[in-house]
Structure formats: C-alpha cells, structure tokens
Amino acid sequence: MRATTPPTEKRAIGDYTKGLEINPKFAVVCDNRAWSCFKAGKAAQGLLDVEKSLELSPNSAHALVIRGSIFEALGRREEAIADFCRAHAVAPNDQAMQSSGKEPLKRLGMSP
C-alpha cells in the first residue's frame, strides 16, 4: 500500500505552488514549498525548490537548514553536514537558527 500525502501538506504544497505561479522568484515561498514537500515524504521534489531558493538568496540560513534536512533524508550525509555548518556560519547571531542546526549535526555525528 502506498503512503499518501497528509491533507495539510498537500494543501500547503498547492498554496505555495499558486504563490510561485504569481512570483516564481520569491525565495521564502520556495523554502516553504520545499519544507512541505519534505514533510510530505517527497524530499527529492523539495530539493528542486530549495535549490531555486538558494539561487535567489545564496546566504539564506533557513534554506540551508531545509536543504540539509533534505540531503539527510536522501542519505547525502556529507552535503547535509556542509549545509548545517554553513547555516551556522551565515547566521551566527540568530539563536533560533543556531539551535535548529545543532540537533541534526549531533545526529550526523558532528559538533556544531
């Protein structure tokens, strides 16, 4: 039996898709759709969105954490570690960002 996308994630993906149809260069909407895809079990699909977001905003710590999470889910450990570390480096004064990247790094056997 195939897993289905939860209704809330499916709706979010649809809403963010509409937003990107209006403005395809809105990095935050790319991030949000990427995260919704990730949460819906569609990590590879989310990777495309977060890559677009990072093209638009290369130093977005938020996008780096999302991409790191997606890389981790896809078994791309080294790339995940690099993104989590880079997120820490680009947002050293952002407490929320600092704490959100620590746990994944620990899980991957690294220290922040």
Wavefront OBJ file of the C-alpha trace (Angstrom):
o trace
v 0.000 0.000 0.000
v 1.369 3.403 -0.987
v 1.624 6.210 1.575
v -0.419 9.290 0.796
v 0.426 12.916 1.406
v -1.279 14.261 4.549
v -4.113 16.686 3.652
v -2.448 19.657 5.359
v 0.822 19.142 3.497
v -0.991 18.585 0.221
v -2.910 21.825 0.679
v 0.256 23.706 1.666
v 2.079 22.446 -1.421
v -0.848 23.601 -3.554
v -0.971 27.017 -1.899
v 2.775 27.554 -2.289
v 2.548 26.410 -5.912
v -0.049 29.123 -6.539
v 2.231 31.648 -4.869
v 5.125 30.644 -7.101
v 2.911 30.966 -10.161
v 2.360 34.591 -9.149
v 6.001 35.259 -8.268
v 8.478 32.486 -9.134
v 11.354 34.490 -7.632
v 10.003 34.569 -4.069
v 12.684 32.619 -2.195
v 10.685 32.223 1.021
v 7.813 30.577 -0.846
v 10.325 28.226 -2.495
v 11.601 27.353 1.007
v 8.111 26.773 2.330
v 7.075 24.530 -0.544
v 10.374 22.625 -0.207
v 9.695 22.058 3.501
v 6.111 20.993 2.813
v 7.332 18.504 0.210
v 9.908 17.208 2.680
v 7.268 16.783 5.395
v 5.026 15.007 2.875
v 7.744 12.456 2.158
v 8.703 13.997 -1.174
v 12.245 15.071 -0.329
v 13.559 14.868 -3.895
v 10.767 17.156 -5.094
v 11.525 19.590 -2.267
v 15.194 19.651 -3.220
v 14.332 21.357 -6.512
v 12.547 24.177 -4.689
v 15.226 24.777 -2.089
v 17.894 24.801 -4.812
v 15.906 27.557 -6.555
v 15.640 29.434 -3.273
v 19.402 29.280 -2.777
v 19.940 30.575 -6.322
v 17.805 33.579 -5.376
v 19.228 34.003 -1.872
v 22.567 32.155 -1.563
v 23.177 33.011 2.092
v 19.782 32.083 3.476
v 20.443 30.109 6.642
v 16.821 28.951 6.631
v 17.150 27.495 3.130
v 20.442 25.851 4.068
v 18.810 24.091 7.017
v 15.972 22.922 4.784
v 18.386 21.641 2.158
v 20.496 19.994 4.860
v 17.402 18.209 6.156
v 16.505 17.076 2.658
v 20.065 15.889 1.984
v 19.982 13.951 5.257
v 16.683 12.306 4.273
v 18.165 11.375 0.894
v 21.221 9.801 2.536
v 23.568 12.531 1.342
v 25.342 12.881 4.704
v 28.352 14.998 3.717
v 26.210 17.527 1.865
v 23.817 17.694 4.820
v 26.680 18.369 7.234
v 28.075 21.070 4.941
v 24.704 22.836 4.758
v 24.074 22.694 8.509
v 27.573 24.049 9.181
v 27.162 26.784 6.588
v 23.805 27.787 8.101
v 25.580 28.276 11.431
v 28.282 30.340 9.762
v 25.946 32.694 7.883
v 23.659 33.330 10.862
v 25.934 33.380 13.926
v 23.667 35.752 15.869
v 20.374 34.029 15.078
v 19.580 31.949 18.162
v 16.741 30.027 16.500
v 18.955 29.111 13.564
v 21.820 28.120 15.833
v 19.620 25.777 17.856
v 17.811 24.304 14.831
v 21.079 23.177 13.284
v 22.638 21.626 16.392
v 20.449 18.550 16.653
v 20.907 17.447 13.035
v 24.673 17.841 13.354
v 24.696 15.734 16.505
v 22.547 13.137 14.753
v 25.075 13.071 11.913
v 27.949 12.600 14.344
v 29.308 16.143 14.176
v 29.537 19.004 16.637
v 28.299 22.490 15.763
l 1 2 3 4 5 6 7 8 9 10 11 12 13 14 15 16 17 18 19 20 21 22 23 24 25 26 27 28 29 30 31 32 33 34 35 36 37 38 39 40 41 42 43 44 45 46 47 48 49 50 51 52 53 54 55 56 57 58 59 60 61 62 63 64 65 66 67 68 69 70 71 72 73 74 75 76 77 78 79 80 81 82 83 84 85 86 87 88 89 90 91 92 93 94 95 96 97 98 99 100 101 102 103 104 105 106 107 108 109 110 111 112
